[in-house]
Amino acid sequence: MTTTDATTLPGADEVRALTDLAERLARSAGDLVRSGRPDRVEVAATKSSAVDPVTAMDLASETHLRALLAEHRPDDGVLGEEHGWEPGTTGLTWVLDPIDGTVNYLYGVPAYAISVGVVAGEPDPERWTVVAGCVHAVVDGRTYTAGRGLGAYRDGVRLAVNPERELATSLVGTGFGYRADRRRAQGRVLAELLPQVRDIRRIGSAALDLCRVAEGTLDVHYERGLNPWDLAAGEVVAREAGAVVTGLRGRRASADMSVVGPAGTVAALAALLADLGADSDG
């Protein structure tokens, strides 16, 4: 795609090439993170609160990804969790989470991933069109890929979400914020929700959670507070596996709320979450 018109989407051949590149980048960063993890990981900085860490490897992984993109796609924009947004001229932006699940990485819990997404238009979940992406689980090497119109895959196996289910028989994934006021509100919502679903899973990596919805190891996922880099690659994997990705009250997915899964299950869960005021910290 050579135009700067953000409404022009790449064709199938370019989507395939972007998907392949996303996978190569994610795997390369995964090799870096896997080989460079010390026996004891130290916190390099914090973000929204004292329990929202950044490690030296988060910074190194994003620097590595940006260097590869400068080599292969120098005219595209880049938005990364650690180094912000650098606009491009092609209408495409690479949205990077250098380690999704940093707390898991910090503690050695084997559920963290490299997330590399490509979006057309403004890099905002309420305005973008997801084009391609890869989520690479660092510890065990599972790799999820998807391109717009090309399907979603885990290590070459085509993925499909579970059939629609009632909430009472649905396994629901979620995550929690790092600020005390948000966690308090999320705990209130969870207490109301838990008796109405099969069970809850909190794994600690939103990108992997969305891929679990895509492969059917979760029925549905909801979360308040997802940033663009948490969502981009997982969104295209989930959508291409047949999931709906939405917010509440007619909005698209955003930092206020994202709900992902089969259409009927998502509709029921989104209605319940709206009734519970889950898109606010009150």
C-alpha positions as CSV (number, residue, x, y, z in Angstrom):
1,M,0.0,0.0,0.0
2,T,1.7,3.2,-1.1
3,T,-1.1,5.7,-0.5
4,T,-1.4,7.8,2.7
5,D,-5.1,7.4,2.6
6,A,-5.9,5.5,5.9
7,T,-9.2,4.2,4.4
8,T,-7.3,2.2,1.8
9,L,-6.6,-1.3,3.0
10,P,-3.9,-3.5,1.7
11,G,-4.8,-6.3,-0.7
12,A,-4.5,-10.0,0.1
13,D,-0.9,-10.4,-1.1
14,E,0.3,-7.5,1.1
15,V,-1.7,-8.7,4.0
16,R,0.0,-12.1,3.7
17,A,3.4,-10.4,3.5
18,L,2.6,-8.3,6.6
19,T,1.5,-11.4,8.5
20,D,4.7,-13.2,7.6
21,L,6.8,-10.2,8.7
22,A,4.8,-9.9,12.0
23,E,5.6,-13.5,12.7
24,R,9.3,-13.1,11.9
25,L,9.5,-10.1,14.1
26,A,7.7,-11.7,17.0
27,R,9.8,-14.9,16.8
28,S,13.0,-12.9,16.7
29,A,12.0,-10.8,19.8
30,G,10.9,-14.1,21.4
31,D,14.4,-15.5,20.9
32,L,15.9,-12.4,22.5
33,V,13.6,-12.5,25.5
34,R,14.0,-16.3,26.0
35,S,17.8,-16.4,25.7
36,G,18.3,-13.2,27.7
37,R,16.2,-13.9,30.8
38,P,18.4,-13.9,33.9
39,D,17.7,-16.2,36.9
40,R,16.4,-13.2,38.8
41,V,14.6,-10.4,36.8
42,E,14.9,-6.9,38.2
43,V,12.4,-4.0,37.7
44,A,13.9,-1.2,35.7
45,A,11.0,1.3,36.1
46,T,7.3,1.5,36.9
47,K,4.3,3.0,35.0
48,S,0.8,3.5,36.3
49,S,1.6,2.4,39.9
50,A,4.4,0.7,41.9
51,V,3.1,-2.7,40.8
52,D,3.1,-1.9,37.1
53,P,6.7,-2.8,36.2
54,V,9.0,-2.3,33.2
55,T,12.0,-4.6,32.9
56,A,15.2,-4.0,31.0
57,M,14.1,-6.8,28.6
58,D,10.8,-4.9,27.8
59,L,13.0,-2.0,26.6
60,A,15.5,-4.2,24.8
61,S,12.7,-6.2,23.1
62,E,11.0,-3.1,21.8
63,T,14.3,-1.6,20.6
64,H,14.9,-4.8,18.7
65,L,11.5,-4.8,17.1
66,R,11.8,-1.1,16.0
67,A,15.2,-1.8,14.5
68,L,13.8,-4.6,12.4
69,L,10.9,-2.5,11.3
70,A,13.3,0.4,10.3
71,E,15.0,-2.2,8.1
72,H,12.0,-3.8,6.5
73,R,9.1,-1.2,6.7
74,P,10.8,2.2,7.2
75,D,7.8,4.2,6.0
76,D,5.2,2.6,8.3
77,G,4.2,4.1,11.7
78,V,5.2,2.4,14.9
79,L,3.4,2.5,18.3
80,G,5.0,0.6,21.1
81,E,4.3,0.3,24.8
82,E,7.6,1.6,25.9
83,H,8.7,4.2,23.3
84,G,5.4,5.7,22.1
85,W,4.1,6.5,18.6
86,E,6.2,7.4,15.6
87,P,3.8,8.2,12.7
88,G,4.5,7.0,9.2
89,T,3.4,7.9,5.7
90,T,1.7,4.6,4.5
91,G,-1.4,4.6,6.5
92,L,-0.2,1.5,8.4
93,T,1.0,1.4,12.0
94,W,2.8,-1.5,13.7
95,V,1.5,-1.8,17.3
96,L,4.0,-3.5,19.6
97,D,3.9,-5.1,23.0
98,P,7.5,-6.2,23.6
99,I,6.5,-8.4,26.5
100,D,2.8,-8.9,27.1
101,G,2.6,-10.2,30.6
102,T,5.6,-8.5,32.2
103,V,4.6,-9.4,35.7
104,N,4.5,-13.1,34.7
105,Y,7.9,-12.6,33.1
106,L,9.2,-10.9,36.3
107,Y,8.1,-13.9,38.5
108,G,8.9,-16.6,36.0
109,V,5.2,-17.6,35.4
110,P,5.3,-19.1,31.9
111,A,2.5,-17.0,30.3
112,Y,4.0,-14.0,28.5
113,A,4.3,-13.2,24.8
114,I,5.5,-10.9,22.1
115,S,2.6,-9.1,20.4
116,V,3.1,-7.6,17.0
117,G,0.1,-6.1,15.2
118,V,-0.5,-4.1,12.1
119,V,-3.4,-1.7,11.8
120,A,-4.7,0.7,9.1
121,G,-5.7,4.2,10.1
122,E,-5.2,5.9,13.4
123,P,-3.7,3.5,16.0
124,D,-6.7,3.7,18.2
125,P,-8.9,0.6,18.7
126,E,-12.1,2.7,18.2
127,R,-10.8,3.9,14.8
128,W,-8.4,1.4,13.4
129,T,-8.9,-1.6,11.1
130,V,-6.7,-4.5,12.2
131,V,-4.8,-5.9,9.2
132,A,-2.3,-8.6,10.5
133,G,-0.7,-9.8,13.6
134,C,1.3,-12.4,15.5
135,V,1.3,-13.4,19.2
136,H,4.3,-15.5,20.1
137,A,4.3,-17.2,23.5
138,V,7.9,-17.0,24.6
139,V,8.2,-20.0,27.0
140,D,6.7,-22.8,24.9
141,G,6.9,-21.2,21.4
142,R,3.2,-21.4,20.5
143,T,2.7,-18.9,17.7
144,Y,-0.6,-17.4,16.7
145,T,-0.9,-15.5,13.3
146,A,-3.7,-13.9,11.4
147,G,-4.2,-11.7,8.4
148,R,-7.4,-9.8,7.5
149,G,-9.5,-12.1,5.3
150,L,-6.9,-14.9,5.5
151,G,-7.9,-16.7,8.7
152,A,-6.2,-17.3,12.1
153,Y,-3.7,-20.0,12.9
154,R,-1.8,-21.6,15.7
155,D,1.4,-23.1,14.4
156,G,-0.2,-23.7,11.1
157,V,-3.5,-25.1,12.4
158,R,-6.7,-23.1,11.5
159,L,-8.5,-21.7,14.5
160,A,-12.2,-21.2,15.3
161,V,-13.9,-19.9,18.3
162,N,-16.3,-22.0,20.3
163,P,-20.0,-22.1,19.5
164,E,-22.2,-19.6,21.3
165,R,-23.0,-20.7,24.9
166,E,-25.0,-19.4,27.7
167,L,-23.0,-17.5,30.3
168,A,-23.7,-20.2,32.9
169,T,-21.6,-22.7,30.9
170,S,-19.0,-20.2,29.6
171,L,-15.4,-20.1,30.8
172,V,-14.6,-16.4,31.0
173,G,-11.1,-14.8,30.9
174,T,-10.4,-11.4,32.3
175,G,-7.6,-9.2,33.7
176,F,-7.2,-6.5,36.3
177,G,-5.6,-3.0,36.3
178,Y,-2.8,-1.8,38.5
179,R,-4.4,1.1,40.3
180,A,-6.1,0.4,43.6
181,D,-9.3,2.2,42.7
182,R,-9.7,0.3,39.4
183,R,-9.0,-3.0,41.1
184,R,-11.6,-2.3,43.7
185,A,-14.2,-1.6,41.0
186,Q,-13.1,-4.7,39.1
187,G,-13.4,-6.8,42.2
188,R,-17.0,-5.6,42.7
189,V,-17.9,-6.5,39.1
190,L,-16.2,-9.9,39.4
191,A,-18.1,-10.7,42.6
192,E,-21.4,-10.2,40.7
193,L,-20.3,-12.0,37.6
194,L,-18.7,-15.1,39.1
195,P,-22.0,-16.8,40.2
196,Q,-23.4,-16.3,36.7
197,V,-20.6,-18.1,34.6
198,R,-18.9,-21.5,34.5
199,D,-15.7,-20.0,36.0
200,I,-13.2,-17.2,35.6
201,R,-9.6,-17.4,34.5
202,R,-7.0,-14.6,35.0
203,I,-3.9,-15.6,33.2
204,G,-2.0,-12.3,33.0
205,S,-1.5,-11.7,29.3
206,A,-4.4,-10.2,27.3
207,A,-2.8,-11.0,24.0
208,L,-2.6,-14.7,24.9
209,D,-6.2,-14.5,26.3
210,L,-7.6,-13.3,23.0
211,C,-5.7,-16.1,21.3
212,R,-7.2,-18.6,23.7
213,V,-10.7,-17.3,22.7
214,A,-9.6,-17.9,19.1
215,E,-8.6,-21.5,19.7
216,G,-11.5,-22.3,22.1
217,T,-9.6,-22.7,25.4
218,L,-11.6,-19.8,26.6
219,D,-15.2,-19.1,25.6
220,V,-15.1,-15.3,26.0
221,H,-12.9,-12.6,27.4
222,Y,-13.6,-9.2,28.9
223,E,-11.3,-6.6,30.3
224,R,-11.2,-2.9,31.2
225,G,-8.0,-1.0,30.6
226,L,-6.5,-2.6,27.5
227,N,-4.1,-0.4,25.6
228,P,-3.7,-0.5,21.9
229,W,-0.6,-2.7,22.2
230,D,-2.5,-5.2,24.4
231,L,-5.2,-5.5,21.8
232,A,-4.0,-5.2,18.2
233,A,-2.5,-8.6,17.4
234,G,-4.9,-10.5,19.6
235,E,-7.8,-8.7,18.0
236,V,-7.0,-9.8,14.5
237,V,-6.4,-13.4,15.6
238,A,-9.7,-13.4,17.4
239,R,-11.6,-11.8,14.6
240,E,-10.2,-14.1,11.9
241,A,-11.2,-17.1,14.1
242,G,-14.8,-15.9,14.1
243,A,-15.0,-13.7,17.3
244,V,-16.8,-10.5,17.8
245,V,-14.6,-7.7,19.3
246,T,-16.6,-5.0,20.9
247,G,-17.1,-2.6,23.8
248,L,-20.2,-1.7,25.8
249,R,-23.2,0.5,25.0
250,G,-22.7,0.4,21.2
251,R,-19.1,1.4,21.3
252,R,-16.1,-0.4,19.8
253,A,-13.5,-2.0,21.9
254,S,-11.4,0.5,23.8
255,A,-9.6,1.1,27.0
256,D,-12.9,1.5,28.7
257,M,-14.0,-2.1,27.9
258,S,-13.3,-4.9,25.4
259,V,-15.4,-8.0,25.1
260,V,-14.3,-10.8,22.8
261,G,-15.9,-14.1,21.8
262,P,-18.8,-15.7,19.8
263,A,-21.5,-13.1,19.0
264,G,-24.3,-14.5,21.2
265,T,-22.1,-15.0,24.2
266,V,-20.5,-11.6,23.8
267,A,-24.0,-10.0,23.6
268,A,-25.1,-11.6,26.8
269,L,-21.9,-10.8,28.6
270,A,-21.7,-7.2,27.4
271,A,-25.3,-6.6,28.5
272,L,-24.5,-7.9,32.0
273,L,-21.3,-5.8,32.2
274,A,-23.1,-2.7,31.2
275,D,-25.7,-3.3,33.9
276,L,-22.9,-3.7,36.4
277,G,-21.2,-0.5,35.2
278,A,-18.0,-2.4,34.4
279,D,-16.7,0.3,32.1
280,S,-16.2,2.8,35.0
281,D,-14.1,2.8,38.1
282,G,-17.0,3.8,40.3
